[in-house]
Amino acid sequence: MSCPPDSPAAVSAIGAGQVDTSCPPDSPAASTLAAKGRTVLVTGAARRLGRSMALALAAAGWQVAVHYRSSAQEATETVAECEGLSGASASFRADFQDEAAVRALVPRVVRHFGRLDALVNSASVFEHDSAASFGFAALEKHLRSNTGAPVLLAQALHQHILARAAADEQAQGVVVNLLDQKLWNTNPDFISYTLSKAALEAAGNMLALALAPRVRVVGVAPGLTLTSALLSAQKFAQLHRLSPLGRSSTPDDVAAAVLFALENRSITGTTLLVDGGQHLMRFERDFSMM
Ligand SMILES: NC(=O)c1ccc[n+]([C@@H]2O[C@H](COP(=O)([O-])OP(=O)(O)OC[C@H]3O[C@@H](n4cnc5c(N)ncnc54)[C@H](OP(=O)(O)O)[C@@H]3O)[C@@H](O)[C@H]2O)c1
């Protein structure tokens, strides 16, 4: 049986928040169709990697909730592009230093779209400190945004999926946490950032057990993907080649891994390293300090 992605029967059923059952559940066509009614919250999605992932997920049929903190104009542009791809998107502002704002985010998304099926934790603070300059203020700032917020959002998604499960036996959710290859290749730069991502990686394993069987939790760890204000274009190109494969990750590579993690129903409690093998090499300093 063929299952055209935009067949009226499929779309009308999906528009009502149901999953089309006329296709075999694991066929690619069914996957595309099923994504049509589903909603994903991508944090930090106004710019850079978050934006790339938002657009890739919209292109695959997901309704995208675009979270941002200060990049309001960029968030509006990302929403417009997502709407052009999947038909429904909206932006939501929240500062992840503020626990109440984090706790309110998933209910706001659910009120807007009627459902939430997936969460991509990409928003991140990345500020330099070292063993010499380390202090509680920097540690707390990184832990709030990079660890506490992703865990609270996963908790809220789980509660939402459990509530839905009362009426829908098939209700399932998935969380993708953006990590970093440097967890497998540590250097002493960005100590608070690295600690916060190491804690998120550990939290991912704990949550994979705690939120099963309704919600899966998967890590995606990019290598050097986008440049920073600390690097010239020439230096970035040179560092990007520093990997066993001769190229680190691109935004498209990372987005493809996130999409795979969202769609593959047997992956949980593990991390996909998407870095050209950079984690297998030894770097004495962070890329941005090289
Ligand atoms: N870029 C890379 O090469 C690379 C490499 C390895 C891992 N990663 C990981 O991949 C993810 C995305 O990377 P990226 O370079 O795109 O990230 P990024 O530019 O450093 O940050 C993404 C977004 O996080 C948001 N954010 C920062 N502080 C926040 C707060 N207190 N509350 C809410 N949002 C906040 C910002 O939103 P606003 O702009 O709206 O303020 C920012 O645009 C991160 O988790 C990062 O650790 C990236």
The ligand as an SDF file (V2000), in Angstrom:
LIG
                    3D

 48 52  0  0  0  0  0  0  0  0999 V2000
   28.6390   25.1920   18.3810 N   0  0  0  0  0  0  0  0  0  0  0  0
   29.4590   24.1470   18.5140 C   0  0  0  0  0  0  0  0  0  0  0  0
   30.4570   24.0030   17.7680 O   0  0  0  0  0  0  0  0  0  0  0  0
   29.1760   23.1110   19.5800 C   0  0  0  0  0  0  0  0  0  0  0  0
   30.1410   22.1400   19.8570 C   0  0  0  0  0  0  0  0  0  0  0  0
   29.8660   21.1920   20.8400 C   0  0  0  0  0  0  0  0  0  0  0  0
   28.6610   21.2100   21.5120 C   0  0  0  0  0  0  0  0  0  0  0  0
   27.7490   22.1780   21.2180 N   0  0  0  0  0  0  0  0  0  0  0  0
   26.4800   22.1990   21.9750 C   0  0  0  0  0  0  0  0  0  0  0  0
   25.4060   22.3530   21.0630 O   0  0  0  0  0  0  0  0  0  0  0  0
   24.4150   23.2320   21.6000 C   0  0  0  0  0  0  0  0  0  0  0  0
   24.1720   24.3930   20.6340 C   0  0  0  0  0  0  0  0  0  0  0  0
   25.4060   25.0620   20.3780 O   0  0  0  0  0  0  0  0  0  0  0  0
   25.4280   26.5980   19.9400 P   0  0  0  0  0  0  0  0  0  0  0  0
   26.8340   26.9330   19.6260 O   0  0  0  0  0  0  0  0  0  0  0  0
   24.3560   26.8430   18.9400 O   0  0  0  0  0  0  0  0  0  0  0  0
   25.0160   27.2860   21.3340 O   0  0  0  0  0  0  0  0  0  0  0  0
   25.1810   28.8210   21.7680 P   0  0  0  0  0  0  0  0  0  0  0  0
   25.1660   29.6910   20.5560 O   0  0  0  0  0  0  0  0  0  0  0  0
   26.3610   28.9540   22.6930 O   0  0  0  0  0  0  0  0  0  0  0  0
   23.8630   29.0430   22.6600 O   0  0  0  0  0  0  0  0  0  0  0  0
   22.5910   28.7200   22.1510 C   0  0  0  0  0  0  0  0  0  0  0  0
   21.5280   29.5710   22.7720 C   0  0  0  0  0  0  0  0  0  0  0  0
   21.4490   29.3480   24.1800 O   0  0  0  0  0  0  0  0  0  0  0  0
   20.6170   30.3710   24.6770 C   0  0  0  0  0  0  0  0  0  0  0  0
   20.8750   30.6620   26.0910 N   0  0  0  0  0  0  0  0  0  0  0  0
   22.0330   31.0240   26.6680 C   0  0  0  0  0  0  0  0  0  0  0  0
   21.8240   31.3060   27.9840 N   0  0  0  0  0  0  0  0  0  0  0  0
   20.4990   31.1120   28.2160 C   0  0  0  0  0  0  0  0  0  0  0  0
   19.6610   31.2730   29.3510 C   0  0  0  0  0  0  0  0  0  0  0  0
   20.1130   31.7160   30.5410 N   0  0  0  0  0  0  0  0  0  0  0  0
   18.3430   30.9910   29.2220 N   0  0  0  0  0  0  0  0  0  0  0  0
   17.8480   30.5690   28.0470 C   0  0  0  0  0  0  0  0  0  0  0  0
   18.5810   30.4200   26.9340 N   0  0  0  0  0  0  0  0  0  0  0  0
   19.8860   30.6960   27.0150 C   0  0  0  0  0  0  0  0  0  0  0  0
   20.8920   31.6180   23.8310 C   0  0  0  0  0  0  0  0  0  0  0  0
   19.6260   32.1240   23.3920 O   0  0  0  0  0  0  0  0  0  0  0  0
   19.4250   33.6950   23.0000 P   0  0  0  0  0  0  0  0  0  0  0  0
   20.3430   33.9580   21.8470 O   0  0  0  0  0  0  0  0  0  0  0  0
   17.9830   33.7840   22.6350 O   0  0  0  0  0  0  0  0  0  0  0  0
   19.7730   34.4850   24.2410 O   0  0  0  0  0  0  0  0  0  0  0  0
   21.7590   31.0760   22.6880 C   0  0  0  0  0  0  0  0  0  0  0  0
   21.4000   31.5690   21.4200 O   0  0  0  0  0  0  0  0  0  0  0  0
   24.9200   23.6690   22.9660 C   0  0  0  0  0  0  0  0  0  0  0  0
   24.2970   22.9000   23.9680 O   0  0  0  0  0  0  0  0  0  0  0  0
   26.4100   23.3970   22.9200 C   0  0  0  0  0  0  0  0  0  0  0  0
   26.9500   23.0760   24.1890 O   0  0  0  0  0  0  0  0  0  0  0  0
   27.9860   23.1330   20.2790 C   0  0  0  0  0  0  0  0  0  0  0  0
  1  2  1  0
  2  3  2  0
  2  4  1  0
  4  5  1  0
  4 48  2  0
  5  6  2  0
  6  7  1  0
  7  8  2  0
  8  9  1  0
  8 48  1  0
  9 10  1  0
  9 46  1  0
 10 11  1  0
 11 12  1  0
 11 44  1  0
 12 13  1  0
 13 14  1  0
 14 15  2  0
 14 16  1  0
 14 17  1  0
 17 18  1  0
 18 19  2  0
 18 20  1  0
 18 21  1  0
 21 22  1  0
 22 23  1  0
 23 24  1  0
 23 42  1  0
 24 25  1  0
 25 26  1  0
 25 36  1  0
 26 27  1  0
 26 35  1  0
 27 28  2  0
 28 29  1  0
 29 30  1  0
 29 35  2  0
 30 31  1  0
 30 32  2  0
 32 33  1  0
 33 34  2  0
 34 35  1  0
 36 37  1  0
 36 42  1  0
 37 38  1  0
 38 39  2  0
 38 40  1  0
 38 41  1  0
 42 43  1  0
 44 45  1  0
 44 46  1  0
 46 47  1  0
M  CHG  2   8   1  16  -1
M  END
$$$$
